[in-house]
């Protein structure tokens, strides 16, 4: 039989390819994407943040050590659902009316959730040929059209509400823990389970690039931990703080399970990893510390919106960096898409930016000219070192969201000189105050009113009876 030169060449290519190590072949495909979100984690809690060393977090800290940690990392919502809506879309959530939380499942109308007019992270990566998995909390709507399996994700294990019992799967029948769309009857400890499920997804999808969204509900209330984790912190006298420490340690362990699976699979240099918290800590609620920052979850002070935020991509992002340029969770989707080689189209209208040129040193400028916040009657805008803010000040339990934001009485701070927002410069710098007011008003004019409010009376659902859920 006569063999052509073309056939000979193909045969040689096949033989050569078969001899290449698996690592070389993997490098030719787009990177995997792992996005990890902590819930209600205080800015000052992680070891790598440098404020308190009470709760060791070696696994989360390793992401910062092997990549970059942003000291001015922000989220666009000072509590859960709005931040997640912005993450999923790469857009300010106020553009599409997702300014506030959906309520408990038994009170939330079926129209309330991340609008289906918005494309999600899952949609974008599924279209790019990725396997997509979501493990953990959703908080983006309860009705079928809002379910992760309808928003671009191939696999889902978690719950759709804002919180859940960590030990009792049947504690809230209106908001069950689900595998896909099927409620599960039992669970050991939810934080452990989310880590295991994410690691299993990674193990099962090594043949193609994957997006793994790991959305912990730790360290959100209710404060619950198992003996395994509580025993690590017997030296902490306050039982509330001891349980919080156990929960944070469990989350770090679960992150470690996932990172170990990535290393074991030989995928560490082929995986972009991001970790951040959805908002600052509600100190009065769970003892979480926001370090030197003023304020708490649900407020537009720095303590509500500045969060632990880090990113690792071995071989692409230089290790051990600390960057003080302001970035926001909206940047994660465009950065991940750029890493995957997906061209970002202008009609997607992202507010986030691709951070890769900034992380590799190609661009020395700040990624953002301004960052914007609106949360009911509260507002903020950061431009350079300056911050315009109008926030509530009644403590970490102040969750009032009624009213409309206006700039009347807004305050001005220089965060470079005054990170704790103690010295209001509005009177001494009237020109700078007016400059930031105009910038906020310009952006605010592009936004729409909230599609819902998050008090039951405001939704017209007060007094409706149902099985009592956990309070969100």
Helices and strands as residue ranges (DSSP letters): H 5-19, H 22-27, E 32-38, G 47-49, H 58-65, E 68-70, E 73-74, H 80-89, G 93-96, H 121-127, E 131-137, G 144-146, G 148-150, E 155-159, E 178-179, E 182-183, H 190-204, E 210-215, H 227-230, G 231-233, H 239-264, G 268-270, E 271-277, H 283-286, H 302-305, E 309-312, E 321-323, E 327-328, H 331-339, G 346-348, H 356-359, E 370-375, E 378-383, E 386-390, E 411-414, H 430-444
